[in-house]
Amino acid sequence: MNNDIEKDFNLGGSINRALSGDYELKATAVFQEAWKHTINHFLSFSPAIVALMFLQVAIFYIALKLQLGDPAIILDAVIDPDSFTPQVVDSIFIANFSYEVVSAPIYAGISLMAMSHAAGLRTKVRHMAKGLQFTVPVILVTLFSLTLQGIAGMILPFLSIYFSLAFSQSILLICDKKVPPMQSLLLSLRAVNKKIFVIASIYLIVMLMFIVAAMMYGIGLIFVLPFFFHVKGILYREMFGIKMKLIASDRPKNDDNNDDNNKNTQVFDA
C-alpha cells in the first residue's frame, strides 16, 4: 500500500509578501547566484535557449515574407536609408510582435526551467515544452502586455520600459501559481513597484551585458541569455516564492520503482 505523504509549500517569498514589499533583493547576490546556475546548468539549458532563438527567427522571417514578399528588402533599406519606407517599418513591428506572441509558450517553458534551477532542481531540454500547457493564458497576457507597451511607447518611451519591468513576472505567476492572465499582470505590477529601483537597476545591468555581448559578434549571448533567465527565476523566487511539493515515502530504498522516483524527485516537473 502506498502511504506516501505529500505536502505543498512555498520556497522563498509569497504573494502576500510580494504585495507588501516584504522581500529583500540584493543585486550582487542575485548576479552571483544567477551566474552559478548558468555555469552549473549550461549544457542542459543552453540547447533549449538556442531552440527558442531559432523558433523566433523563423517566425520573424515568415512574418516578414508574408508582408514584404522578400525579406531582403530590409537589407536594402539598411544600405539605402531612403528605401526605409513606412511599410518596411510597420512590417518589422508586426513581425517582432508576431514572434513574441507565437513563441510565448516556449518562452514560458524556458522561464520555468530557470525558475526550477533557482529552486535547486535539475531540468532537461524537453522541459522547454512545459509552457505549452499554459498556451492560451500565456499568449493572452503576452498580447495584452505588448499592446499596452506599444501604446505607452507612443506616448512616452519611458512608460514602455516601465510596463516591461512591471509585467516581467506575469508569465511565471500563470505557470507556477495558476493565476488568471489579467490578475497576473496586476500582481506583477504591484509587487515590482515595491522594489522598482532595485529591480530596474538589476535589469539595466543585464541590458548592458546584452549590449556588450552583441559587440562581441554575439558570442557572449551564449552566456548572457541563460544568465538573464536565471535572474528572472531568482527574482520570482524571492518575490512570490516557488510552489513545491514534498513527498515523504515509507517504501524501502531497494525498491526498483522507488529508485526511479528518487531520481525524479530532483528533476523539474511542472
N, C-alpha and C positions, 0 to 999 in steps of 0.2 A: 504493500500500500504506500502511496506517495504522500508523505507527511511534510512536504516542503512548506516552509513559512515564507510568505512574500510580504515585504514592507516597502512602501513608496516613501521617498524622502527627497529633499531638495539640496543639491550640492552648491554651496555659495550663497548668493542672495535670495531674494524672493520678490514677488510683485509688490507686496506692501512696502518692503524696504526700498525698492527701486523708486516707488512713487513718493516716498517720504524723504528720499535723498540719503537714507541711512546706509550708504555703502561707500567704500573708500577705493579710490583709484590713484595709483602712483605710476606715472609714465615709465619710469625706469624699470620698475618691477614687471609691468606689462610687457615691455620690449624684451627683457631678459627671458621671461617665460615663453614668449612667442618665438623667439629665436631657438630656444631649446627644443620646442615642439617641431619647429621647421626642420631642424637637423635630424632629430630622432625619427621623424615620420617622412623624411624626404623621399625615399624610394617608393613608398606605398601611396603617398599623397600626390606627388608631382604628376604621375600619369593621368590622374583624374582632372587636374587643372589644365593639362595640355589638351585633353579631350574636350573640355569646356571651351577653350580658346579656338580649337578647330571648328567646333559647332557654331560658335558665334561668328567666326569669319565666314563660314559657309552661308549662314543666314543673312549676313550683311551683304555678301556678294549676290545672292539670289534676289534680295530685295532691290538692290541697285539695278540688276539686269532686267527685272520686271518693269522698272520705271524708265531707265535710260536706254535699254537695249544693249548698249556696250559700256560696261563699267570703266573702260579705258578712257572715256570722256573726262573722268576726274583727273587722270594723269595729265591730260592735255590742258585742263584748267589750271593745274599747278604750274605747268610750264608757261602758259599764257593766261595771266590773271583776267584778261578781257573776256575770255570764254567762260569765266566762272559766273554763269547765269543764275538767276533766282531758281530756275528749275533744278539745277545741279545742287544748290544749297538745300532745297526742300527734299530732294531725293536722298541726300546724305542724312538729313534729320530723320526722315521716315525709316531709312534702313537702320539707323542707330536705335531708334525706338523699337523696331521690329525684333532685332536680335536680343535686346534686353528682355523684352516680354516673352518671346518664344523660348529662350534658354533659361528663363527664371526658375523652373522646377529643378533643372540640373544644378543651377547656381545654389538653390536651396539645399540640395543634397550634399554639395561640397561644403557649404556652411555648416551643415550638421556633422560632417566628418571632422572639421576643425574644432567644433564645439565638443565633440567626443574626445578629441586629443586633450582638450583643456580639462576634461573630467578624468583623465588618466586611462582612457580606453584606446585600444587599437582599432584600426579600420582597414578595409580592403578596397581596391579600386571599384569593385561592383557596388559598393555602398553609395556611390555618387547618384545612383538611381533611386535612393530612398526618398528624395524630394518629389518624385513623380506621384506618390500617393496624396500629395497636397497640391496637385497641379492647379485646380480651379481657384482655391483661395489665394495661392501664391501669385498666379497671373493677375487676379483681380487687384491685389494690393500693389503689385508692380505697376499695373496700368494707372491706378489712381495716384500713386506716388510720382511717377514720371510726368503725368499730366499736370499735377499741381506744381511740380518743379519747373516745368516748361512755362506755365502761366506766370509763376512768380519770377522766373528769369526775365520775362519780357518787361516786368515792372521794375525789378531791381535784381541784378545778378547775384548779389549777396544773399537774397532770400532763397534762391535756388540751392545754393550751397548749404544754407541753414536747414532747409527741409530734407536735403540728402542726409545730413547728420542726424536730424531729429527722427527720421524713419528708418535708421540703419539697423535697428533690432527687430523690426516688424516681422520679417520672414521667419526668424528663429522663434519668435513668440507663437506664430501659427503652427510651426512644426513641432516644437517642444511642449508648449503649454496648450495647444489646440485652441488658441484664441481666435475668434472671428476676424476677418480681414480689417474692417474699419476700426474695430476695437484695438487691434494690434498696433495700428498706426497711432492711435491716441495714446496708448500705454507707452509706446516707444518715445513719442514726443515728450510726454510729461516726465518720464524718467531721465531722458537725456538732458532736459532743461535744468535738472537739479545739479548737474555737473558739466554744463555746456562748455565751459572754458577749458577744463581738463581734457574732455573728450575731443574738443576741437583741436587742441594742441597735439594730441596723440595722432589724429588723422592728418594734421598738417605735416608732421614729421614723416608719416608714411607716404604722403603725396610727394614730398621732396625725395624720398627714396625711389619712388617710381620715376621721377624725372632723371635722377642720376642713373638709374638702371637703363632707361631709354637712351641716354647719351652714350652708354657702353654698348651700342649696337643691339640693345635689347637682351644681351646675355644675362644681365643682372636680374631680369624678370623671373628667371627660374627659381630665385630665392625670394624675391620681393613679393610675388603673388601668393605663395603659401604662407609667407610671413603675415601678409595682410589678412588672410582668412583666419589665421590663428589669433591675431589681435582682436578681430571681431568676436571670436569664440570666447576669449578670456574676458572681454568687456561684458559679454552677455552673462557669463557665469557670475561675475562679481555683482552685476546689477540685478538680474532676475533669478539667478540660480538655474541649475540644470536638473531636470526631473530624472531621478534614478530609481532603480528597483533593487532592493537587497533580497536575495533568496538564501534562506538557511535550510540546508538539506541534511536529513539523518541517514541518507543512503551510504553504504560503505564505500571507501575510497577506491577499492579494487573493482568496483562495478564498471564494466566497459562503457555502458551508456553514460555513467556518471563522469567518466574521464572526458568524454566528448563535451558534456555540459560544463565541466570545469574549464575546458579550453575556451568555450564560447562565452563564459562569464566575463572574459577580458576583451571581448570583441564587441564593437558598437552594433547595436540593433535597435533602430528607431521604432 
